[in-house]
Amino acid sequence: MNRYLQSSYRFGLIGGAFCIFAFLLFKWMGIDPTNFSMVFGYVLLPIFIFLGIRFFRDQMNQGELSFSHGMSIGFLIYSIIATVSGLGIYLILLLYPGLFEEIKSSKITVIEENRELIISQLNEESYQITYASLLEMSPADIAFNDFIWKIIPGLFFTIIISIILRKTKF
């Protein structure tokens, strides 16, 4: 196993497991697990990316870290977190179809309650398209949304953390 993957897979797997646990915990608490697990991911991602990049720099690369090293390690970590989290949520929703229906009905209720606001800001056609897409939503859509909202901020956090932790020997 190459040293990038060897130093990053642990952080990705543990981070992904935390995201799945957060999804279940928020459901158990009666909170919308899709929204709050996404927010939890925004807190969790930079922590695991930072720890993983620092581990690579200090333990695997003799205290040296270029920007490209940091970007590679960060990419692996946030990709693994997003994949584990997305697949975990997908499996949970497949195993518990009642949970999926509850989430779907919650999202439909929110859009119905905000109908006038959405129409005033956009238009009737946009509301109807969004409403129709919610009616056709599947567990894969929720899992893919979670995946995407871990990848996008993961890239942002990786860039910043790679710059901060960059350390080269002269």
VMD Tcl script that builds the backbone (N, CA, C; Angstrom):
set m [mol new atoms 510]
animate dup $m
set s [atomselect $m all]
$s set {name element resname resid chain x y z} {
  {N N MET 1 A 0.849 -1.167 0.000}
  {CA C MET 1 A 0.000 0.000 0.000}
  {C C MET 1 A 0.900 1.238 0.000}
  {N N ASN 2 A 0.598 2.178 -0.866}
  {CA C ASN 2 A 1.482 3.350 -0.914}
  {C C ASN 2 A 1.316 4.201 0.347}
  {N N ARG 3 A 2.287 5.013 0.600}
  {CA C ARG 3 A 2.319 5.740 1.870}
  {C C ARG 3 A 1.210 6.778 2.000}
  {N N TYR 4 A 0.679 7.288 0.900}
  {CA C TYR 4 A -0.438 8.231 0.985}
  {C C TYR 4 A -1.683 7.521 1.522}
  {N N LEU 5 A -2.014 6.420 0.899}
  {CA C LEU 5 A -3.196 5.677 1.322}
  {C C LEU 5 A -3.003 5.085 2.717}
  {N N GLN 6 A -1.797 4.615 2.986}
  {CA C GLN 6 A -1.499 4.013 4.284}
  {C C GLN 6 A -1.676 5.016 5.426}
  {N N SER 7 A -1.352 6.261 5.180}
  {CA C SER 7 A -1.468 7.247 6.248}
  {C C SER 7 A -2.837 7.919 6.298}
  {N N SER 8 A -3.686 7.711 5.307}
  {CA C SER 8 A -4.959 8.424 5.285}
  {C C SER 8 A -6.192 7.546 5.476}
  {N N TYR 9 A -6.117 6.260 5.193}
  {CA C TYR 9 A -7.329 5.450 5.223}
  {C C TYR 9 A -7.949 5.385 6.620}
  {N N ARG 10 A -7.111 5.366 7.667}
  {CA C ARG 10 A -7.642 5.309 9.040}
  {C C ARG 10 A -8.493 6.532 9.356}
  {N N PHE 11 A -7.988 7.689 8.987}
  {CA C PHE 11 A -8.716 8.921 9.269}
  {C C PHE 11 A -10.028 8.973 8.481}
  {N N GLY 12 A -9.995 8.511 7.247}
  {CA C GLY 12 A -11.201 8.484 6.434}
  {C C GLY 12 A -12.244 7.511 6.961}
  {N N LEU 13 A -11.809 6.314 7.341}
  {CA C LEU 13 A -12.756 5.314 7.845}
  {C C LEU 13 A -13.369 5.735 9.177}
  {N N ILE 14 A -12.544 6.250 10.061}
  {CA C ILE 14 A -13.064 6.694 11.357}
  {C C ILE 14 A -13.994 7.896 11.175}
  {N N GLY 15 A -13.610 8.834 10.327}
  {CA C GLY 15 A -14.463 9.993 10.060}
  {C C GLY 15 A -15.791 9.585 9.443}
  {N N GLY 16 A -15.755 8.651 8.501}
  {CA C GLY 16 A -16.991 8.160 7.896}
  {C C GLY 16 A -17.885 7.459 8.902}
  {N N ALA 17 A -17.279 6.678 9.795}
  {CA C ALA 17 A -18.045 6.002 10.845}
  {C C ALA 17 A -18.697 7.025 11.776}
  {N N PHE 18 A -17.970 8.101 12.112}
  {CA C PHE 18 A -18.548 9.166 12.941}
  {C C PHE 18 A -19.747 9.803 12.240}
  {N N CYS 19 A -19.663 9.992 10.932}
  {CA C CYS 19 A -20.771 10.595 10.191}
  {C C CYS 19 A -22.005 9.696 10.214}
  {N N ILE 20 A -21.798 8.407 10.048}
  {CA C ILE 20 A -22.926 7.467 10.108}
  {C C ILE 20 A -23.529 7.471 11.508}
  {N N PHE 21 A -22.653 7.450 12.514}
  {CA C PHE 21 A -23.123 7.489 13.899}
  {C C PHE 21 A -23.921 8.766 14.159}
  {N N ALA 22 A -23.443 9.889 13.650}
  {CA C ALA 22 A -24.141 11.171 13.833}
  {C C ALA 22 A -25.515 11.128 13.172}
  {N N PHE 23 A -25.603 10.532 11.992}
  {CA C PHE 23 A -26.882 10.402 11.296}
  {C C PHE 23 A -27.883 9.648 12.175}
  {N N LEU 24 A -27.434 8.524 12.728}
  {CA C LEU 24 A -28.304 7.720 13.593}
  {C C LEU 24 A -28.635 8.450 14.897}
  {N N LEU 25 A -27.653 9.126 15.467}
  {CA C LEU 25 A -27.865 9.856 16.713}
  {C C LEU 25 A -28.877 10.983 16.520}
  {N N PHE 26 A -28.747 11.734 15.447}
  {CA C PHE 26 A -29.681 12.823 15.200}
  {C C PHE 26 A -31.090 12.286 14.961}
  {N N LYS 27 A -31.206 11.166 14.299}
  {CA C LYS 27 A -32.525 10.540 14.107}
  {C C LYS 27 A -33.108 10.147 15.457}
  {N N TRP 28 A -32.287 9.534 16.293}
  {CA C TRP 28 A -32.738 9.094 17.612}
  {C C TRP 28 A -33.178 10.292 18.458}
  {N N MET 29 A -32.521 11.430 18.289}
  {CA C MET 29 A -32.857 12.637 19.038}
  {C C MET 29 A -34.097 13.334 18.473}
  {N N GLY 30 A -34.603 12.869 17.342}
  {CA C GLY 30 A -35.787 13.468 16.749}
  {C C GLY 30 A -35.502 14.673 15.879}
  {N N ILE 31 A -34.248 14.841 15.493}
  {CA C ILE 31 A -33.829 15.961 14.642}
  {C C ILE 31 A -33.677 15.434 13.216}
  {N N ASP 32 A -33.888 16.294 12.221}
  {CA C ASP 32 A -33.713 15.873 10.828}
  {C C ASP 32 A -32.270 15.404 10.624}
  {N N PRO 33 A -32.056 14.094 10.431}
  {CA C PRO 33 A -30.681 13.591 10.348}
  {C C PRO 33 A -29.938 14.031 9.098}
  {N N THR 34 A -30.649 14.356 8.025}
  {CA C THR 34 A -29.950 14.744 6.802}
  {C C THR 34 A -29.296 16.103 6.951}
  {N N ASN 35 A -30.004 17.061 7.500}
  {CA C ASN 35 A -29.443 18.415 7.648}
  {C C ASN 35 A -28.380 18.478 8.736}
  {N N PHE 36 A -28.657 17.873 9.873}
  {CA C PHE 36 A -27.720 17.993 10.985}
  {C C PHE 36 A -26.469 17.145 10.791}
  {N N SER 37 A -26.580 16.026 10.085}
  {CA C SER 37 A -25.360 15.250 9.819}
  {C C SER 37 A -24.480 15.994 8.815}
  {N N MET 38 A -25.099 16.796 7.957}
  {CA C MET 38 A -24.324 17.609 7.030}
  {C C MET 38 A -23.549 18.687 7.799}
  {N N VAL 39 A -24.217 19.332 8.736}
  {CA C VAL 39 A -23.555 20.344 9.562}
  {C C VAL 39 A -22.452 19.691 10.399}
  {N N PHE 40 A -22.729 18.522 10.954}
  {CA C PHE 40 A -21.728 17.786 11.721}
  {C C PHE 40 A -20.511 17.484 10.845}
  {N N GLY 41 A -20.750 17.163 9.577}
  {CA C GLY 41 A -19.655 16.912 8.644}
  {C C GLY 41 A -18.770 18.131 8.445}
  {N N TYR 42 A -19.366 19.323 8.470}
  {CA C TYR 42 A -18.572 20.541 8.315}
  {C C TYR 42 A -17.618 20.746 9.482}
  {N N VAL 43 A -17.999 20.244 10.649}
  {CA C VAL 43 A -17.127 20.329 11.820}
  {C C VAL 43 A -16.106 19.189 11.791}
  {N N LEU 44 A -16.552 18.024 11.407}
  {CA C LEU 44 A -15.717 16.823 11.442}
  {C C LEU 44 A -14.632 16.816 10.361}
  {N N LEU 45 A -14.972 17.225 9.164}
  {CA C LEU 45 A -14.021 17.172 8.043}
  {C C LEU 45 A -12.701 17.883 8.316}
  {N N PRO 46 A -12.718 19.149 8.733}
  {CA C PRO 46 A -11.419 19.807 8.934}
  {C C PRO 46 A -10.588 19.157 10.040}
  {N N ILE 47 A -11.254 18.599 11.043}
  {CA C ILE 47 A -10.513 17.939 12.122}
  {C C ILE 47 A -9.766 16.732 11.586}
  {N N PHE 48 A -10.455 15.866 10.858}
  {CA C PHE 48 A -9.814 14.655 10.354}
  {C C PHE 48 A -8.808 14.953 9.245}
  {N N ILE 49 A -9.095 15.937 8.420}
  {CA C ILE 49 A -8.137 16.319 7.384}
  {C C ILE 49 A -6.868 16.866 8.034}
  {N N PHE 50 A -7.026 17.736 9.025}
  {CA C PHE 50 A -5.872 18.286 9.726}
  {C C PHE 50 A -5.046 17.180 10.380}
  {N N LEU 51 A -5.713 16.304 11.118}
  {CA C LEU 51 A -4.988 15.227 11.801}
  {C C LEU 51 A -4.283 14.305 10.814}
  {N N GLY 52 A -4.945 13.986 9.717}
  {CA C GLY 52 A -4.353 13.098 8.719}
  {C C GLY 52 A -3.151 13.705 8.017}
  {N N ILE 53 A -3.254 14.968 7.644}
  {CA C ILE 53 A -2.136 15.634 6.974}
  {C C ILE 53 A -0.962 15.802 7.945}
  {N N ARG 54 A -1.277 16.174 9.179}
  {CA C ARG 54 A -0.216 16.320 10.167}
  {C C ARG 54 A 0.457 14.971 10.464}
  {N N PHE 55 A -0.326 13.906 10.540}
  {CA C PHE 55 A 0.237 12.573 10.755}
  {C C PHE 55 A 1.185 12.212 9.614}
  {N N PHE 56 A 0.758 12.479 8.376}
  {CA C PHE 56 A 1.609 12.179 7.226}
  {C C PHE 56 A 2.908 12.971 7.315}
  {N N ARG 57 A 2.785 14.260 7.590}
  {CA C ARG 57 A 3.972 15.112 7.661}
  {C C ARG 57 A 4.938 14.648 8.750}
  {N N ASP 58 A 4.426 14.389 9.934}
  {CA C ASP 58 A 5.292 14.089 11.077}
  {C C ASP 58 A 5.750 12.638 11.151}
  {N N GLN 59 A 4.912 11.703 10.749}
  {CA C GLN 59 A 5.231 10.286 10.937}
  {C C GLN 59 A 5.689 9.572 9.657}
  {N N MET 60 A 5.211 10.012 8.522}
  {CA C MET 60 A 5.484 9.280 7.289}
  {C C MET 60 A 6.475 9.993 6.368}
  {N N ASN 61 A 6.674 11.285 6.569}
  {CA C ASN 61 A 7.454 12.056 5.614}
  {C C ASN 61 A 8.568 12.880 6.273}
  {N N GLN 62 A 9.060 12.434 7.392}
  {CA C GLN 62 A 10.185 13.058 8.104}
  {C C GLN 62 A 10.000 14.560 8.340}
  {N N GLY 63 A 8.796 14.966 8.702}
  {CA C GLY 63 A 8.556 16.360 9.049}
  {C C GLY 63 A 8.419 17.307 7.878}
  {N N GLU 64 A 8.382 16.785 6.665}
  {CA C GLU 64 A 8.284 17.620 5.481}
  {C C GLU 64 A 6.897 17.466 4.846}
  {N N LEU 65 A 6.359 18.563 4.339}
  {CA C LEU 65 A 5.067 18.492 3.670}
  {C C LEU 65 A 5.004 19.570 2.597}
  {N N SER 66 A 4.854 19.149 1.365}
  {CA C SER 66 A 4.622 20.105 0.280}
  {C C SER 66 A 3.113 20.284 0.124}
  {N N PHE 67 A 2.737 21.306 -0.596}
  {CA C PHE 67 A 1.318 21.547 -0.838}
  {C C PHE 67 A 0.683 20.353 -1.538}
  {N N SER 68 A 1.374 19.770 -2.489}
  {CA C SER 68 A 0.817 18.628 -3.228}
  {C C SER 68 A 0.660 17.399 -2.330}
  {N N HIS 69 A 1.585 17.202 -1.395}
  {CA C HIS 69 A 1.423 16.103 -0.440}
  {C C HIS 69 A 0.140 16.314 0.371}
  {N N GLY 70 A -0.027 17.514 0.883}
  {CA C GLY 70 A -1.210 17.820 1.684}
  {C C GLY 70 A -2.495 17.659 0.896}
  {N N MET 71 A -2.483 18.100 -0.352}
  {CA C MET 71 A -3.676 17.960 -1.189}
  {C C MET 71 A -3.989 16.491 -1.463}
  {N N SER 72 A -2.960 15.689 -1.688}
  {CA C SER 72 A -3.172 14.255 -1.953}
  {C C SER 72 A -3.750 13.549 -0.732}
  {N N ILE 73 A -3.156 13.786 0.414}
  {CA C ILE 73 A -3.637 13.164 1.651}
  {C C ILE 73 A -5.054 13.649 1.968}
  {N N GLY 74 A -5.280 14.940 1.890}
  {CA C GLY 74 A -6.602 15.497 2.159}
  {C C GLY 74 A -7.656 14.936 1.226}
  {N N PHE 75 A -7.317 14.829 -0.067}
  {CA C PHE 75 A -8.251 14.260 -1.041}
  {C C PHE 75 A -8.649 12.849 -0.647}
  {N N LEU 76 A -7.676 12.047 -0.288}
  {CA C LEU 76 A -7.977 10.670 0.115}
  {C C LEU 76 A -8.861 10.635 1.360}
  {N N ILE 77 A -8.557 11.467 2.328}
  {CA C ILE 77 A -9.330 11.461 3.576}
  {C C ILE 77 A -10.771 11.892 3.331}
  {N N TYR 78 A -10.985 13.031 2.682}
  {CA C TYR 78 A -12.373 13.472 2.506}
  {C C TYR 78 A -13.129 12.600 1.524}
  {N N SER 79 A -12.443 11.977 0.570}
  {CA C SER 79 A -13.118 11.049 -0.335}
  {C C SER 79 A -13.562 9.792 0.397}
  {N N ILE 80 A -12.708 9.287 1.273}
  {CA C ILE 80 A -13.072 8.088 2.040}
  {C C ILE 80 A -14.205 8.417 3.012}
  {N N ILE 81 A -14.115 9.550 3.696}
  {CA C ILE 81 A -15.192 9.951 4.605}
  {C C ILE 81 A -16.512 10.057 3.842}
  {N N ALA 82 A -16.499 10.731 2.706}
  {CA C ALA 82 A -17.722 10.923 1.918}
  {C C ALA 82 A -18.276 9.590 1.419}
  {N N THR 83 A -17.401 8.703 0.973}
  {CA C THR 83 A -17.846 7.408 0.455}
  {C C THR 83 A -18.437 6.546 1.568}
  {N N VAL 84 A -17.733 6.440 2.680}
  {CA C VAL 84 A -18.222 5.635 3.805}
  {C C VAL 84 A -19.539 6.203 4.328}
  {N N SER 85 A -19.598 7.510 4.495}
  {CA C SER 85 A -20.805 8.153 4.997}
  {C C SER 85 A -21.973 7.957 4.024}
  {N N GLY 86 A -21.756 8.212 2.753}
  {CA C GLY 86 A -22.815 8.056 1.762}
  {C C GLY 86 A -23.317 6.621 1.667}
  {N N LEU 87 A -22.399 5.669 1.619}
  {CA C LEU 87 A -22.808 4.258 1.550}
  {C C LEU 87 A -23.515 3.822 2.832}
  {N N GLY 88 A -23.013 4.283 3.976}
  {CA C GLY 88 A -23.649 3.941 5.247}
  {C C GLY 88 A -25.069 4.467 5.330}
  {N N ILE 89 A -25.261 5.713 4.949}
  {CA C ILE 89 A -26.603 6.303 4.971}
  {C C ILE 89 A -27.508 5.592 3.979}
  {N N TYR 90 A -26.980 5.262 2.818}
  {CA C TYR 90 A -27.766 4.533 1.814}
  {C C TYR 90 A -28.231 3.188 2.373}
  {N N LEU 91 A -27.333 2.451 2.989}
  {CA C LEU 91 A -27.699 1.146 3.564}
  {C C LEU 91 A -28.719 1.296 4.691}
  {N N ILE 92 A -28.550 2.296 5.529}
  {CA C ILE 92 A -29.512 2.534 6.610}
  {C C ILE 92 A -30.896 2.804 6.039}
  {N N LEU 93 A -30.959 3.636 5.012}
  {CA C LEU 93 A -32.257 3.980 4.422}
  {C C LEU 93 A -32.879 2.791 3.691}
  {N N LEU 94 A -32.052 1.912 3.138}
  {CA C LEU 94 A -32.587 0.699 2.510}
  {C C LEU 94 A -33.100 -0.288 3.556}
  {N N LEU 95 A -32.366 -0.392 4.653}
  {CA C LEU 95 A -32.760 -1.327 5.712}
  {C C LEU 95 A -33.974 -0.845 6.501}
  {N N TYR 96 A -34.148 0.466 6.585}
  {CA C TYR 96 A -35.264 1.055 7.327}
  {C C TYR 96 A -36.061 1.981 6.411}
  {N N PRO 97 A -36.897 1.404 5.538}
  {CA C PRO 97 A -37.654 2.242 4.594}
  {C C PRO 97 A -38.588 3.239 5.286}
  {N N GLY 98 A -39.026 2.938 6.503}
  {CA C GLY 98 A -39.853 3.887 7.249}
  {C C GLY 98 A -39.102 5.172 7.548}
  {N N LEU 99 A -37.816 5.051 7.835}
  {CA C LEU 99 A -36.985 6.232 8.077}
  {C C LEU 99 A -36.897 7.074 6.816}
  {N N PHE 100 A -36.701 6.411 5.675}
  {CA C PHE 100 A -36.645 7.156 4.413}
  {C C PHE 100 A -37.960 7.888 4.168}
  {N N GLU 101 A -39.077 7.220 4.370}
  {CA C GLU 101 A -40.379 7.848 4.140}
  {C C GLU 101 A -40.593 9.025 5.097}
  {N N GLU 102 A -40.111 8.889 6.327}
  {CA C GLU 102 A -40.215 9.970 7.301}
  {C C GLU 102 A -39.411 11.190 6.851}
  {N N ILE 103 A -38.196 10.964 6.373}
  {CA C ILE 103 A -37.351 12.059 5.893}
  {C C ILE 103 A -37.983 12.713 4.668}
  {N N LYS 104 A -38.461 11.887 3.762}
  {CA C LYS 104 A -39.083 12.401 2.539}
  {C C LYS 104 A -40.320 13.242 2.877}
  {N N SER 105 A -41.160 12.742 3.756}
  {CA C SER 105 A -42.370 13.491 4.100}
  {C C SER 105 A -42.023 14.783 4.831}
  {N N SER 106 A -40.966 14.774 5.635}
  {CA C SER 106 A -40.520 15.981 6.320}
  {C C SER 106 A -40.088 17.042 5.313}
  {N N LYS 107 A -39.343 16.636 4.302}
  {CA C LYS 107 A -38.877 17.587 3.287}
  {C C LYS 107 A -40.048 18.132 2.467}
  {N N ILE 108 A -41.028 17.277 2.177}
  {CA C ILE 108 A -42.209 17.717 1.434}
  {C C ILE 108 A -43.013 18.707 2.270}
  {N N THR 109 A -43.144 18.444 3.564}
  {CA C THR 109 A -43.860 19.358 4.457}
  {C C THR 109 A -43.185 20.725 4.501}
  {N N VAL 110 A -41.858 20.730 4.578}
  {CA C VAL 110 A -41.123 22.001 4.623}
  {C C VAL 110 A -41.357 22.810 3.346}
  {N N ILE 111 A -41.305 22.138 2.214}
  {CA C ILE 111 A -41.490 22.893 0.960}
  {C C ILE 111 A -42.937 23.370 0.825}
  {N N GLU 112 A -43.902 22.586 1.301}
  {CA C GLU 112 A -45.294 23.019 1.247}
  {C C GLU 112 A -45.538 24.220 2.160}
  {N N GLU 113 A -44.915 24.209 3.345}
  {CA C GLU 113 A -45.087 25.315 4.279}
  {C C GLU 113 A -44.440 26.603 3.767}
  {N N ASN 114 A -43.433 26.484 2.945}
  {CA C ASN 114 A -42.718 27.651 2.419}
  {C C ASN 114 A -43.073 27.943 0.963}
  {N N ARG 115 A -44.193 27.459 0.524}
  {CA C ARG 115 A -44.606 27.598 -0.875}
  {C C ARG 115 A -44.622 29.056 -1.324}
  {N N GLU 116 A -45.297 29.900 -0.578}
  {CA C GLU 116 A -45.424 31.316 -0.967}
  {C C GLU 116 A -44.064 32.003 -1.026}
  {N N LEU 117 A -43.209 31.720 -0.058}
  {CA C LEU 117 A -41.876 32.321 -0.032}
  {C C LEU 117 A -41.061 31.890 -1.251}
  {N N ILE 118 A -41.112 30.611 -1.573}
  {CA C ILE 118 A -40.361 30.086 -2.728}
  {C C ILE 118 A -40.878 30.700 -4.021}
  {N N ILE 119 A -42.178 30.766 -4.149}
  {CA C ILE 119 A -42.765 31.338 -5.372}
  {C C ILE 119 A -42.421 32.824 -5.481}
  {N N SER 120 A -42.441 33.547 -4.366}
  {CA C SER 120 A -42.123 34.979 -4.436}
  {C C SER 120 A -40.651 35.227 -4.774}
  {N N GLN 121 A -39.775 34.333 -4.331}
  {CA C GLN 121 A -38.353 34.518 -4.613}
  {C C GLN 121 A -37.954 33.959 -5.965}
  {N N LEU 122 A -38.581 32.887 -6.376}
  {CA C LEU 122 A -38.251 32.291 -7.678}
  {C C LEU 122 A -39.453 32.448 -8.589}
  {N N ASN 123 A -40.214 31.389 -8.759}
  {CA C ASN 123 A -41.469 31.457 -9.496}
  {C C ASN 123 A -42.221 30.138 -9.310}
  {N N GLU 124 A -43.419 30.094 -9.805}
  {CA C GLU 124 A -44.273 28.903 -9.646}
  {C C GLU 124 A -43.645 27.672 -10.293}
  {N N GLU 125 A -43.066 27.866 -11.458}
  {CA C GLU 125 A -42.462 26.737 -12.177}
  {C C GLU 125 A -41.318 26.104 -11.375}
  {N N SER 126 A -40.482 26.914 -10.773}
  {CA C SER 126 A -39.377 26.397 -9.952}
  {C C SER 126 A -39.914 25.608 -8.763}
  {N N TYR 127 A -40.972 26.144 -8.147}
  {CA C TYR 127 A -41.579 25.435 -7.021}
  {C C TYR 127 A -42.110 24.084 -7.465}
  {N N GLN 128 A -42.803 24.057 -8.577}
  {CA C GLN 128 A -43.391 22.798 -9.066}
  {C C GLN 128 A -42.315 21.770 -9.424}
  {N N ILE 129 A -41.233 22.230 -10.025}
  {CA C ILE 129 A -40.129 21.323 -10.381}
  {C C ILE 129 A -39.500 20.744 -9.115}
  {N N THR 130 A -39.279 21.598 -8.137}
  {CA C THR 130 A -38.685 21.134 -6.873}
  {C C THR 130 A -39.630 20.172 -6.163}
  {N N TYR 131 A -40.900 20.499 -6.125}
  {CA C TYR 131 A -41.895 19.647 -5.468}
  {C C TYR 131 A -41.968 18.273 -6.150}
  {N N ALA 132 A -41.974 18.281 -7.479}
  {CA C ALA 132 A -42.023 17.016 -8.225}
  {C C ALA 132 A -40.762 16.190 -7.979}
  {N N SER 133 A -39.620 16.836 -7.893}
  {CA C SER 133 A -38.378 16.085 -7.653}
  {C C SER 133 A -38.366 15.491 -6.243}
  {N N LEU 134 A -38.952 16.195 -5.278}
  {CA C LEU 134 A -39.057 15.641 -3.927}
  {C C LEU 134 A -39.968 14.410 -3.895}
  {N N LEU 135 A -41.028 14.438 -4.673}
  {CA C LEU 135 A -41.932 13.285 -4.725}
  {C C LEU 135 A -41.243 12.052 -5.307}
  {N N GLU 136 A -40.272 12.266 -6.191}
  {CA C GLU 136 A -39.558 11.159 -6.830}
  {C C GLU 136 A -38.240 10.818 -6.136}
  {N N MET 137 A -37.960 11.448 -4.998}
  {CA C MET 137 A -36.703 11.237 -4.285}
  {C C MET 137 A -36.564 9.777 -3.843}
  {N N SER 138 A -35.314 9.287 -3.880}
  {CA C SER 138 A -35.013 7.914 -3.470}
  {C C SER 138 A -33.923 7.936 -2.396}
  {N N PRO 139 A -33.695 6.809 -1.722}
  {CA C PRO 139 A -32.588 6.751 -0.747}
  {C C PRO 139 A -31.237 7.097 -1.372}
  {N N ALA 140 A -31.048 6.734 -2.620}
  {CA C ALA 140 A -29.788 7.057 -3.297}
  {C C ALA 140 A -29.589 8.564 -3.421}
  {N N ASP 141 A -30.672 9.308 -3.601}
  {CA C ASP 141 A -30.573 10.766 -3.692}
  {C C ASP 141 A -30.077 11.372 -2.379}
  {N N ILE 142 A -30.580 10.873 -1.278}
  {CA C ILE 142 A -30.156 11.383 0.035}
  {C C ILE 142 A -28.693 11.036 0.274}
  {N N ALA 143 A -28.312 9.802 -0.045}
  {CA C ALA 143 A -26.926 9.372 0.143}
  {C C ALA 143 A -25.985 10.162 -0.766}
  {N N PHE 144 A -26.377 10.378 -2.015}
  {CA C PHE 144 A -25.538 11.133 -2.950}
  {C C PHE 144 A -25.395 12.583 -2.501}
  {N N ASN 145 A -26.473 13.159 -1.981}
  {CA C ASN 145 A -26.410 14.531 -1.461}
  {C C ASN 145 A -25.419 14.616 -0.301}
  {N N ASP 146 A -25.461 13.628 0.590}
  {CA C ASP 146 A -24.504 13.604 1.699}
  {C C ASP 146 A -23.080 13.493 1.170}
  {N N PHE 147 A -22.876 12.639 0.186}
  {CA C PHE 147 A -21.558 12.455 -0.424}
  {C C PHE 147 A -21.037 13.771 -0.993}
  {N N ILE 148 A -21.863 14.440 -1.785}
  {CA C ILE 148 A -21.460 15.700 -2.429}
  {C C ILE 148 A -21.133 16.766 -1.386}
  {N N TRP 149 A -21.940 16.855 -0.311}
  {CA C TRP 149 A -21.714 17.883 0.701}
  {C C TRP 149 A -20.623 17.521 1.693}
  {N N LYS 150 A -19.938 16.442 1.431}
  {CA C LYS 150 A -18.695 16.151 2.152}
  {C C LYS 150 A -17.502 16.413 1.212}
  {N N ILE 151 A -17.674 16.191 -0.069}
  {CA C ILE 151 A -16.607 16.406 -1.048}
  {C C ILE 151 A -16.305 17.897 -1.225}
  {N N ILE 152 A -17.336 18.700 -1.425}
  {CA C ILE 152 A -17.126 20.127 -1.716}
  {C C ILE 152 A -16.409 20.850 -0.570}
  {N N PRO 153 A -16.908 20.774 0.670}
  {CA C PRO 153 A -16.159 21.453 1.735}
  {C C PRO 153 A -14.828 20.770 2.027}
  {N N GLY 154 A -14.744 19.461 1.770}
  {CA C GLY 154 A -13.478 18.751 1.979}
  {C C GLY 154 A -12.360 19.346 1.134}
  {N N LEU 155 A -12.666 19.667 -0.109}
  {CA C LEU 155 A -11.669 20.292 -0.983}
  {C C LEU 155 A -11.253 21.650 -0.428}
  {N N PHE 156 A -12.216 22.440 -0.020}
  {CA C PHE 156 A -11.934 23.766 0.538}
  {C C PHE 156 A -11.044 23.660 1.778}
  {N N PHE 157 A -11.427 22.783 2.711}
  {CA C PHE 157 A -10.642 22.622 3.939}
  {C C PHE 157 A -9.243 22.087 3.643}
  {N N THR 158 A -9.134 21.188 2.681}
  {CA C THR 158 A -7.831 20.614 2.340}
  {C C THR 158 A -6.874 21.674 1.818}
  {N N ILE 159 A -7.363 22.565 0.984}
  {CA C ILE 159 A -6.512 23.634 0.453}
  {C C ILE 159 A -5.963 24.480 1.596}
  {N N ILE 160 A -6.830 24.904 2.486}
  {CA C ILE 160 A -6.409 25.765 3.598}
  {C C ILE 160 A -5.442 25.034 4.527}
  {N N ILE 161 A -5.786 23.803 4.896}
  {CA C ILE 161 A -4.952 23.054 5.834}
  {C C ILE 161 A -3.610 22.695 5.203}
  {N N SER 162 A -3.588 22.399 3.915}
  {CA C SER 162 A -2.322 22.090 3.234}
  {C C SER 162 A -1.389 23.293 3.222}
  {N N ILE 163 A -1.945 24.473 3.079}
  {CA C ILE 163 A -1.139 25.690 3.115}
  {C C ILE 163 A -0.607 25.933 4.523}
  {N N ILE 164 A -1.462 25.757 5.517}
  {CA C ILE 164 A -1.071 26.018 6.904}
  {C C ILE 164 A 0.013 25.029 7.363}
  {N N LEU 165 A -0.136 23.754 7.014}
  {CA C LEU 165 A 0.811 22.739 7.493}
  {C C LEU 165 A 2.029 22.544 6.598}
  {N N ARG 166 A 2.076 23.249 5.484}
  {CA C ARG 166 A 3.202 23.088 4.551}
  {C C ARG 166 A 4.519 23.378 5.265}
  {N N LYS 167 A 5.448 22.486 5.074}
  {CA C LYS 167 A 6.746 22.637 5.725}
  {C C LYS 167 A 7.795 21.915 4.871}
  {N N THR 168 A 8.744 22.672 4.368}
  {CA C THR 168 A 9.799 22.087 3.541}
  {C C THR 168 A 11.155 22.377 4.166}
  {N N LYS 169 A 12.083 21.518 3.879}
  {CA C LYS 169 A 13.447 21.712 4.364}
  {C C LYS 169 A 14.251 22.394 3.278}
  {N N PHE 170 A 15.068 23.311 3.688}
  {CA C PHE 170 A 15.893 24.048 2.721}
  {C C PHE 170 A 17.259 23.476 2.677}
}
mol reanalyze $m
mol bondsrecalc $m
mol representation Tube
mol addrep $m
